[in-house]
């Protein structure tokens, strides 16, 4: 995945108008080791996977399958009685992360969903190598930030096994 978590080398702030995703330049930094990127709680703190016994639905997809990903997301949202006004935002967030997975990560990606404490949880995984973005002059690159703003919680894990984004959204309110 290639997204807007770390500014490119030589840049100390996000593009104009974009919210900062970390401490200001020069502030002490704690968290993942150099080269790793993370949004949300550290690994082991939350959202590591479905709770024992949870029903998990899965979809493996490629770039041409993104319309199916959006249908899957909408079906999952409606299955948990997510309010109608929240379904579109949910589908946008899932689509942004899924698109990143198959355009910047790897040709094949996996989407899993489950319910935890009444919330709908979506996990998108690709086997690619993390590449921070956006680059100066890029037209896009804000998809992960959009998803982060729409989700109640978003965790990003990267490493040798690929990139995984886990998002949590309220179900029926």
Buried (B, 14 or more C-beta within 10 A) or exposed (E): BBBBBBBEEEEEEBBEEBEEBBEEEEEEEEEBEEEBBBBBBEBEEEBBBBEEEEEEEEBEBBEEBBEBBBEBBBEBBEBBEBEEEBBEBBBBBBBBBBBBBBBBBBEBBBBBBBBBEEBBBBBBBBBBBBBBBBEEEEEBBBBBBBBBEBBEBBBBBBEEEBBBBBBBBBBEE
